[in-house]
Amino acid sequence: MKKFVFNKSKELEKDIDEYLDTVEEALLIFERDINRYFNGHYDLFEENLDDILDIENKADDILKDIKYKLYTYMLIPEARGDVLTLLENMDNEVDLCKKVLMQFSIEKPEIREFVLAEFKDLSKQSLNSAEELVKGVRTYFEEISMVNDYVNKVHFYEHEADKIEERIKRKVFNSEDIDDFCKKVHLRHFSERIAYFSDLAEEISEKLSVATIKRSI
Amino acid sequence: MTSLLFISSGLFLGWSLGANDAANLFGTAVSTKMVRFTTAAIIISVFVIIGAVVSGAGTTETLGTLGAVNTLPGSFIVALAAGITVYLMTNYELPVSTTQSIVGAIIGWNIFSGYNTELDVLTKIVGTWVFSPILSALFAMLFFKFAQYIVNNYSIHLFKIDMYTRIGLILVGAFGAYSLGANNIANVMGVFTKTSALKGIEFGFITLSDTQVLFLLGGISISVGVFTYSKRVMTTVGKSIFKISPVASLIVVLSSSTVLFIFASEGLRSILLSLGLPPLPLVPVSGSQAVVGAVMGIGLAKGGRNVNYRLLGKIGLGWILTPLLALVIAYIALFFMQNVFMHQVYL
C-alpha cells in the first residue's frame, strides 16, 4: 500500500513539475518571439512559430495525463478539484501565448516607433505577472507559506501592465502620426491582448489564494 | 447456552458501539476515499478485539466497584436498559454514550437491590466525563499546533502530505480501535464478568481467562456492528457532522484515542505511580464526546471558529439525561424481571 501510494505520488509530483516547466517554457518562447517581432526580425519570428505550437501540444498531453492519474489513483481527494482548476487555468496562459503570436503573424500590426518602448515594457510586465503566477502555483504544492508573496507580485505586475496599457491607448488615440482610425483600433486590440496575460494571471492568482486557504489544515 | 442468551443484551450494546463509535475512527478517511471501508473495518475489528482482550480489565474493575451486579438476569437487564437508552437517545438525535447509559443502569440496579452506590467512585467517573472532552481538546490543540508548525516550516510536497496522511490515518485508526476496545469493553461486557458461566479457553500458546473470553465475544459483537452498520455512519460523520480536512481528522482521531487510551491503560497507570505522580483513574469514557472535544480544540487553535456551543450544551444535558433515563428503565425492567418473569436479579 505504502509503496503503491508512494510511487504514484512521486509520479504525479514529477508530472506537475514538468507541466509547470512547460508553462514557463511557453512564456519564454512568447517573450523571445514577441521581441523578435518588435525588433523587426520578422523572418526569424515566422521561422520559429512552430515552437509555440509544439509546446502547447506538450502541455495538453501532460495535463491530460495528470487528470487521468489524479482520478485513477484517488490521490489528494480534498485538494483534487482545486489542483485541476489551477492547472487547467494555467493552460489558458499557454493557449494565450499561441493565440497572440498567431495573431501577430496573421494580422501583422504596425507597431510605430513612438509606442514601441511601451509595447516592449507592456509585454515585459505582463509576462512577469504570468511568471510569478507559475512560481506561486509551484509553491502551492511545495511550500504553502510562500504562496502569498507570489500572489502579491502577480498583483503588482498586473497593475503596472494596466498603467502601461492605458498609456499606449492614450498615445495611440492622441497621435497624429496615425491617421487611419482602424490602425489605432488595431494597436489598441494588441495592447489589450498582451495585457491579458497579466489579467489572466491575476484571475488565476485569486483562485490560487482560495485554494491555499483551503489547503491549510 | 443460558449464559449466551443472557449476555445477548451486552452483545447488542457491543453491536451499537461498533456501528456508532467505531465510525469516528475512520469517518473522514472513508468518506473522502483515502482509506477503503473494508480496510477500515478489518483494522477496527482486529484492534478492537486485541484492545478488549488485552487491556479491558482496568475500566471493568472500576465499573465493578460502582455496582457489583451479582446475578445473570440482573446483568442482562442492566445491559438491556443501557442498550434501550442508547437506542432512544439516538432516535431523538441526542448525543449519547454507552458509558453514561451503563453507569445509569448500574445505579438503577444498586437502588433496586438496596446496595449502596459508592459516591467517591461515581464522582470519579462523572469527573472523567467532564474532563475527557476537555483533555481531548487540549491534545487536539497541541497536535494541531505541531502539525501546523511542520506544514508551515518544512517544505513538504502536497502529494507527500497526502501519502503521510493516509498512512497516519491507518496507524492512528488502529490505535483508536485498540483504545476503544480497551476502554469501552467494560460498557459492553463489564456487568457480566461476575455472573457469566463462560469458561476460559486455550488456543495453542494463548490462554484466555473467563473474563477474556467474555471480552472476546464483546469484541466480536463490536466488529459485527462495524461490518454491518458503520459504513452509513462513517459517511455521515465524514460528510455532514465534522467536515474537516484529512489532516485535521488525523489529529481528531489521535487526540480522542489518546484520551481513551490513558483512561484504560494499566501500564501507564503503573508508570505514573512508579514516578510518584498521581495516577489517572481507569474509567470508561465516551469516544464520541472525546471526538467532539477534539474538533472544538482544533476550532479553538484556529482562533475560536467552529466552536459549536449548542452542541456543548447538548453534551452537558446528555451527562444528566442519559444516566437518569437508563436508571429509570433499569429499575422498571428489574422489577418486571423479578416479579413477572420470576428471575432473581440480585443476591
Chai-1 contact restraints between the chains, C-beta under 6 A:
chainA,res_idxA,chainB,res_idxB,connection_type,confidence,min_distance_angstrom,max_distance_angstrom,comment,restraint_id
A,V5,B,M163,contact,1.0,0.0,6.0,A-B,restraint_1
A,V5,B,R166,contact,1.0,0.0,6.0,A-B,restraint_2
A,F6,B,M163,contact,1.0,0.0,6.0,A-B,restraint_3
A,S9,B,F159,contact,1.0,0.0,6.0,A-B,restraint_4
A,S9,B,M163,contact,1.0,0.0,6.0,A-B,restraint_5
A,L12,B,F159,contact,1.0,0.0,6.0,A-B,restraint_6
A,E13,B,H157,contact,1.0,0.0,6.0,A-B,restraint_7
A,E13,B,F159,contact,1.0,0.0,6.0,A-B,restraint_8
A,M74,B,K33,contact,1.0,0.0,6.0,A-B,restraint_9
A,L75,B,D162,contact,1.0,0.0,6.0,A-B,restraint_10
A,I76,B,D162,contact,1.0,0.0,6.0,A-B,restraint_11
A,P77,B,T32,contact,1.0,0.0,6.0,A-B,restraint_12
A,P77,B,K33,contact,1.0,0.0,6.0,A-B,restraint_13
A,E78,B,S245,contact,1.0,0.0,6.0,A-B,restraint_14
A,F141,B,H157,contact,1.0,0.0,6.0,A-B,restraint_15
A,F141,B,L158,contact,1.0,0.0,6.0,A-B,restraint_16
A,E142,B,S155,contact,1.0,0.0,6.0,A-B,restraint_17
A,E142,B,H157,contact,1.0,0.0,6.0,A-B,restraint_18
A,E143,B,S155,contact,1.0,0.0,6.0,A-B,restraint_19
A,S145,B,N152,contact,1.0,0.0,6.0,A-B,restraint_20
A,I217,B,A147,contact,1.0,0.0,6.0,A-B,restraint_21
A,I217,B,S245,contact,1.0,0.0,6.0,A-B,restraint_22
A,I217,B,V247,contact,1.0,0.0,6.0,A-B,restraint_23
A,I217,B,A248,contact,1.0,0.0,6.0,A-B,restraint_24
